[in-house]
Structure formats: structure tokens, C-alpha cells
Amino acid sequence: MRAMVLAAGRGERMRPLSDRTPKPLLSVGGKPLIGHMLEGLARAGVHDVVINLSWLGAQIREALGDGAAFGVRIRYSEEGPVPLETGGGVLHALPLLGTEPFLVVSGDIWTEFDFGELTHAAGRAAILDPGADARIVLVRNPAFHPCGDFGLEADRVIERATETLTYANIGLYRRELFADCKPGRFPLVEPLRRAIAAGRLQGQRFDGAWMNLGTPEQLAMLDARLSQPEHGAAERE
């Protein structure tokens, strides 16, 4: 299985830290934020990774190289000076992602989610139904996004205004999700909403540790947490 890590964005809320350093390369717990993500993918047996590049992309390429230091093999999808947003970035990278279902995760989140929940049984109907175009992970609504994104009934994602959850920027996708998309800039939520309307989007809830790092203050809090000796020992086990 292959995975795509989204790393092309500008990181506006993380300024001024992201003015000179791309957000995924900001350090937490002694390593780049995206490094934690790559190691998590490797632990789940996902070793072929595509990373999209735009804002300060040369720094990401230089820092990560071929990915060997993190247990993965990296190929890069260049988007040019203007990032293609989340959906456009995945569509642009499809030639590198193969024909089988693939993971998509954001390079600016931190989580203890086990990607093996999506990868170890990716070919079984229990994980991704033949009639589904994707399976996304949903979390409790964080303070910065109190209204959430979608509802969840059994393992089907639905649109509703109450009892919502937030898309965790983690999902297992089929190429078919992007069949009606045109090249250019567009958010991933557009094809996701079309899949919901067609009853073709699965989901699952995750109640463990998850953070969407948007501000320098959040970054500092996570860095302090990961720098604690007991946490570092747990990560090495």
C-alpha cells in the first residue's frame, strides 16, 4: 500500500514560524512534525510514500531525502509556486499512487492513531466496502472547530447539523473518489461530499490523541509534552 502525506500548504496560522520553515518541518519532540507521521506509517507497514511540495518545498526535499532515515521510500509531487489545495494535490499525485486504495494524511497533524487499522485489512469489506470510495477517520470536535464536519451512523458518513465529528485528515481512498474532479485547485471536502451524497463514504471514530497544529502556541505545547522523558521512552518501545 502507498500513502500520500500532504505538505504543500503555506501554514498561515503558524506564522511567523512558517515564514522560513515549512510547517511540516517544524520540530516537536526532537524531530520534524512530518517525521513522526512517516515513522507512524512505517510502523503500519506502509513504506511507499508520496509527498506533495509547494511552499518552501525544496527544504522538505532536502530534509527528508529518499525517506530512508524514517523507514520509508519517498517520491515527491511538485505543484509549483501555488499549492493545489488538498483535493487538487491528491488528484495531481494520482499517477504516483498506483491503482490500489491508498492512504492520505496531513503532514501537519500529530496523532497516536494506528494506521494499521486502515492498512492491515485494506482489501477486506470490513475496512473498505466494494461500494465505498473512501473511509475517513473522524475525531471529537476540537475547540477551534466546534461545529465539526460530518455525522457518523454505524460506519457511514452523513451530512447533518448536530452530533457532528471532525475529519481527522486521515483516510483510505480509492481513485474512483476523484473520477469527476478536474485538475486545478480544490479542497478534498468537495469529492468527499459527493461521496456522502451517493452513500459511498465510510468512516470510523478515533478517540485517542490527535492534534491539528495550527499555531506556534499549540506547537510549543506538543513539543513540551513529547520532550518529557517518559513519553520519549514510550515512543521508542
C-alpha positions in Angstrom: 0.0 0.0 0.0 1.1 3.6 -0.7 0.4 6.8 1.2 0.3 10.4 0.4 1.4 13.0 3.0 0.1 16.5 2.3 2.8 19.0 2.9 2.4 21.8 0.3 0.4 24.4 2.3 1.6 27.8 3.4 0.7 27.4 7.1 -0.7 30.9 7.6 -1.8 30.4 11.2 1.7 29.2 12.1 3.4 32.4 11.0 5.9 33.7 11.7 7.4 30.2 12.3 6.3 29.1 8.8 7.7 32.1 7.0 11.1 30.5 6.7 10.4 26.9 7.6 7.6 24.8 6.0 5.1 23.8 8.7 5.7 20.0 8.4 9.4 20.6 9.2 8.8 22.4 12.4 10.3 20.4 15.3 8.4 18.7 18.1 10.0 16.2 20.4 13.3 16.5 18.7 12.3 15.6 15.2 10.3 17.3 12.3 6.5 17.0 12.7 6.3 15.2 9.4 8.9 12.7 10.7 6.5 11.5 13.4 4.0 10.9 10.6 6.4 9.0 8.4 7.5 6.8 11.3 3.9 6.0 12.1 3.3 4.9 8.5 6.4 2.7 8.6 5.2 1.0 11.8 2.0 0.2 10.0 3.9 -1.4 7.1 3.4 1.5 4.7 6.8 2.2 3.2 6.0 3.8 -0.2 5.1 7.5 0.4 4.3 10.4 -1.9 4.8 13.9 -0.5 3.4 17.0 -2.4 5.5 20.1 -2.4 4.9 23.8 -2.9 5.7 26.4 -0.2 9.4 26.0 0.6 9.2 22.6 -0.9 13.0 22.4 -1.6 13.6 22.4 2.2 11.3 19.4 2.7 13.0 17.5 -0.1 16.5 18.3 1.3 15.5 17.4 4.9 13.7 14.1 4.1 15.7 12.9 1.1 14.6 9.5 0.0 13.0 8.8 3.4 15.4 6.1 4.5 16.0 7.8 7.8 12.3 7.4 8.7 11.9 3.8 7.3 10.1 4.8 4.1 10.7 5.4 0.4 9.6 8.9 -0.7 8.6 10.2 -4.1 7.7 13.9 -4.5 4.8 15.5 -6.3 5.8 19.0 -7.3 2.9 21.5 -7.5 4.7 24.7 -8.4 4.6 28.0 -6.5 0.8 27.9 -5.9 -0.4 24.8 -3.9 -3.3 22.9 -5.4 -5.1 22.5 -2.0 -5.8 19.2 -0.5 -8.1 17.7 -3.2 -6.1 19.2 -6.2 -2.9 17.9 -4.7 -4.1 14.3 -4.4 -5.5 14.4 -8.0 -2.2 15.7 -9.3 -0.3 12.9 -7.5 -2.6 10.0 -8.6 0.0 8.8 -11.2 2.4 8.1 -8.3 -0.2 6.4 -6.1 -1.0 3.3 -8.1 -4.3 1.6 -8.7 -5.0 0.2 -5.3 -6.5 2.0 -2.3 -4.1 4.5 -0.7 -3.8 6.5 2.5 -3.9 10.3 2.6 -2.7 12.1 5.8 -1.8 15.7 6.5 1.8 16.4 7.4 0.8 19.0 10.0 -1.2 16.8 12.4 0.1 14.7 15.3 -1.7 11.6 16.4 -1.4 8.3 18.2 -3.8 6.8 15.7 -2.6 3.3 14.5 -2.6 3.5 10.7 -2.6 -0.3 10.8 -6.4 0.0 11.5 -6.8 1.1 7.9 -3.9 -0.8 6.2 -3.7 -4.3 7.6 -7.1 -5.3 6.3 -7.5 -2.8 3.5 -8.7 -5.4 1.0 -11.5 -6.7 3.3 -15.0 -5.5 3.1 -14.9 -4.8 6.8 -12.5 -2.0 6.2 -13.5 -0.6 2.7 -16.7 -1.9 1.2 -16.7 -2.6 -2.5 -19.4 0.1 -2.8 -17.4 2.8 -1.0 -14.9 5.2 -2.5 -13.2 6.1 0.8 -13.0 5.5 4.5 -12.1 8.5 6.7 -11.2 8.9 10.4 -13.3 11.3 12.5 -12.4 12.8 15.9 -14.2 14.8 18.6 -14.6 18.4 17.6 -11.6 20.5 18.8 -12.1 23.9 20.3 -11.1 25.7 17.1 -13.7 23.7 15.1 -16.7 23.3 17.4 -19.3 22.7 14.7 -17.5 19.8 13.2 -17.7 18.4 9.7 -19.9 15.3 9.4 -22.1 12.9 11.2 -21.5 9.2 11.6 -24.1 6.4 11.6 -22.6 2.9 12.1 -19.8 3.1 9.6 -21.4 5.6 7.1 -20.5 9.3 7.0 -23.5 11.5 6.6 -24.3 15.2 6.5 -26.1 16.6 9.5 -26.1 19.8 11.6 -25.9 18.2 15.1 -23.8 15.5 16.8 -21.0 16.1 14.3 -17.4 15.0 14.3 -14.3 16.5 12.7 -12.4 15.0 9.8 -9.0 14.0 11.2 -7.2 14.5 7.9 -6.6 10.7 7.8 -8.3 8.5 5.2 -8.1 5.5 2.9 -9.1 6.4 -0.6 -9.8 4.8 -4.0 -9.0 6.6 -7.2 -12.7 6.5 -8.0 -13.3 9.3 -5.5 -11.6 11.7 -7.9 -13.3 10.4 -11.1 -15.3 13.6 -11.6 -12.6 16.1 -10.5 -10.8 18.4 -12.9 -7.1 19.4 -12.5 -6.5 22.6 -10.5 -7.1 23.8 -7.0 -9.9 22.4 -4.9 -10.4 21.1 -1.3 -10.7 17.4 -0.6 -14.1 18.1 1.0 -15.7 18.5 -2.4 -15.3 14.9 -3.6 -16.0 13.7 0.0 -19.4 15.5 0.0 -20.2 14.0 -3.4 -19.4 10.5 -2.0 -21.6 11.2 1.0 -24.5 12.2 -1.2 -24.0 8.9 -3.1 -23.8 6.8 0.1 -20.2 5.9 -0.8 -18.2 7.3 2.1 -17.4 5.1 5.1 -16.0 6.4 8.4 -14.7 5.4 11.8 -14.3 7.3 15.1 -11.0 7.7 16.9 -11.0 9.0 20.5 -7.2 8.9 21.1 -4.6 11.6 21.0 -4.9 13.8 17.9 -3.9 17.4 17.3 -4.2 19.7 14.2 -1.3 22.0 14.9 -2.3 25.4 13.7 -0.4 27.9 15.9 3.0 28.4 17.5 1.4 28.0 20.9 0.0 24.6 20.0 3.4 23.6 18.6 5.1 24.6 21.8 2.6 22.7 24.0 3.1 19.5 22.0 6.9 19.9 22.0 6.9 20.2 25.7 4.8 17.0 26.0 6.9 15.0 23.6 10.1 16.1 25.3 9.2 14.5 28.6 11.4 11.5 29.3 8.6 9.1 29.9 7.0 10.0 26.6 10.2 9.5 24.7 10.7 6.1 26.2 7.2 5.1 25.2 7.8 6.2 21.6 10.9 4.0 21.4 9.2 0.8 22.6 
